[in-house]
Amino acid sequence: MSIQERVRRVVEAAIDEVNLTLHHAERLGKTPDVRLVDDDGGLDSLGLVNLIVALEEKLKLEFRRDISLTDMVMTQGHSGLRTIGDLCQSLSDRIESDNDGVQ
């Protein structure tokens, strides 16, 4: 399985976990165009923090190392979190560059 597929699976699992804490109308879908952070929709600040925590935990289990999304946000701003597709791409790029492509 490719890094992109593994990341996508982890992101979907983290979304499932966060969705359990949200009202039905606030729950996130899992398609690449779903907005995570935007003035027109997405998660509130608590929801975003919950997603980041869930993702960091699940990424650590999947890739057997710490991957800080806080560092990613600090360097990229929210551009890497605007949509699920952006998040998956940013994470995949980060993991591939950290690994030099080695899984």
Beta strands, then each sheet from edge to edge (+ up, - down):
strand 1: 37-38
strand 2: 41-42
sheet 1: 1+ 2-
end
